[in-house]
Amino acid sequence: MEHILVIEDDPAIRDLLRRGLAYENYKVTVANDGLSGLSSARDNPPDLVILDWMMPGLDGLEVCKRLRAASNLPILMLTAKDAVGDRVLGLETGADDYLTKPFAFPELLARVHALLRRAAPSTKPEILRYSDLTLDTGTRLAKRGTRQFELTAKEYDLIEYFMRNPRQVLTREQILDRVWGYDFGGESNVLEVYIRYLRQKTEANNEARLIHTVRSVGYVLREE
């Protein structure tokens, strides 16, 4: 049974999520503030965290940073903030997905399913290779030559998609649909944010760029 940790200070929403997710056969742990949520995640590691942004004391952004520093578990952030800038800020902090309040429970459930599915280990681990870049689908670790680096859940999904489609120009729409499961909208730059993250990690030792921009179309994994 997969374990979901809900960190939410609103008792009505917290109870809705606890009851609804339990009905869907998830093990659910709830916390009503950031500190107790972090303690719960440390003492009883979940498979996924549903995290409220606006909480007194330690807010959701800080909790997200600390969770992400400790592990790559999927994080779904909830917030009343619906501006694109706020949405991108949450994702830049380390959240894997973002849902604005008020939300429909079936949509939240669909996103939970998608995040858990993508985080599940492959039944047959593979080593994907392109140039000097390798990706272990079992450990979810990447290497550039002999230099190893870790990936967040969303970074892993994105680089895996590129490595399964080398030298193919992937449109922005294709990538958003495959990696995020839905389109964030034309104004969102979430894809650009994650491309920047991957470039920082794959080029950390001044290695040659492998992820290239195709102007007005999308991106491609190729050598110069």
N, C-alpha and C positions, 0 to 999 in steps of 0.2 A: 504494500500500500504506500503510495507516494505521500510525502509529508510536506504540507504547506504552512509556512509561518505568516500570519497576518499581523502587521504592526500598524495599528489604526487607533486614534484617540476618540473618534466618534462612536459611542456605544451602539447606536442603531446600525451603522454600517458594519461595525465589527461583528455584531450578532448576525446580521444578514449573511456576511461572508462565512462565518463559522458554520451556520446551519446549512447554507446552500452548498458549500464545498463538502461538508460531511455527507450530505445527501448524495453527492456524486462519488462517494466512496474514497474521498481523500482523508488522510489523517490531518487534523487541523490544530495548530497551536496559535493562541492569540496573545498579543501584548498591547498594552494601551499607551506606551510611550517608547521613545527611541532607546533609552538605556536598557529597559527590561527586554526590548526586542533584541538588542545586541547580545545580552546575556543568554537569552533563549537560543539564539542562533549558534552561540559558542558551545553551550552545554548540550544541545540537542539539534545538531545540524539538519536543516530542512533540505528538501529538493528544490524548493522555490520560495521566494519571499514576495508577498504583496505588501507594499510599503506606502503609507500616506506621506505626502510632502509636508503639509502644514500641520505640525505638531508643536506644542509648547516645549520649551527646553531644547532638547536635541532634535533638530528638524530632520525631515526625510532626506534632504540632500547630504547632510553630514553622516547620517546612518548609512546611506547608500555608499558613500566614499569608504567608510570603514568596512562594510560588508565586502565591497569589491576588492579592497586591499587584502582581505583574508582569503577570498575564494572566488571562483567563477560561477557560483550558483546563479540561476536566472532571477532577475529582479523586475517585477512589474510595479511601476509607480502610479499611484492614484493622486489626483490633485484637482482642485477647482480652477487652477490656472490653465487657460486654454490658448494663450498666445503662442505663436510659433517659437519665439525666442525662449519662452519658459520651457516649452517642450524639448527644444534642443539642449537647453541647460541641463535638464534632467537626464537626458541621454548621454551628454558629455560627462556627467558625474559618474556614470557607470550603469545606469538602468538599461535593461534590454528592451523594455516596452513601456508604454505610457498610455494611461486612460484617464480622461477627464470626468469629473463628477458634474451632474449625476450620470450614472452609467446604467446600461441594461445588463442584468446578470448574465444572460446568454452570451453577450459579447465578451464580458470578462472571462467567462468559462472557456470560450473559444481561444482567447489569447493565452490562458493558462495551459490549455491542451497543446497549443503550438509551441510555447516555450519549453514545456517538458519534453515534447517529442524531439525538438532540436537538440536539447541537452542530453538526451539519452545516448549512452555509448553505442557505437556500431556493433552489431552482432558479429561482424567479421572485420576486425580492424585492418586498415590498409595504411600503407605509406605512400602518400601522394608526392610526386616530384616534378619540379619544373626548374630548369637551370640548376642553381645551387640552393634552391628553396625546397624544403621538405616539410610535410605535414603528417603527423602521426594521428590517425583518426581514433586510435584507441586511447592514447594518453592526452590527445588534443593539444600537444605541444608542437611548436614549429621550430625550424632551424634555418639559418642562412649560413651555409657552409657548416662550420662546427659550432657557430654561436647559436645557442638555444634561447628562445623567448616564449613567454606565456601569452595567452590570448583570452580576452573576455568571451563570453558565450556568443555575443553578436559578432565580434571580430572573427571568431572561428568560423561561424556560418558564412561570413562574407569571403574570407580567404579560401575556404573550401570550395565555394561556388566558382571562384576564379580558377582554382587549380584543377577542377573537373572540366573546365572549358578554356584551356590555354589557347592563346592566339586568336580567340574569338572575341569580336567586339560585342559587349553586352550592353544593352540599352539601360538607361536609368530605370525605366519602367520594369524591365525584366528583373533587374537586381532587387528593386523594392518588393516586387511580388514574390520572388523566391526567398529572400532573406528575411523580410519583415512580414510577409504574408498579406500585406495590403499597402496601398499608396498613402504616404503621409501628406500628400498634396503638393502642388507645384511650388508653393512658397517655402516648403521645408528644405533645409540643407542637411538633414540627418545623414544622408549618404555621403556627402562631401566630408562631413565630420569624421565618419568612420574610415573613409579612404585616407584621410590625413593621419588617423591613428595607425593604420596599417603601414603607411609609408614611414612613419616615425620608427616603427618597430623593425621593418624589413630593411631600412636604410640606416640603422643606428650607428654602424661603423663605416659610414660613407660608401656602402655598397651601391652598385649600379641600380637604377630604378627599374622595377619590374611591372609595377601597376601604373599604366599610362592613361591619361585623359584623352578621349576622342571628342574633340570639341562639338558641342550641340548634339551629341549622340549618347555617350556613356563612357565606359572604361574597358581596357583590355589588359590581360596579363601577357606580356611578351618581353623579349630581350631587345635591346637597342638595335 
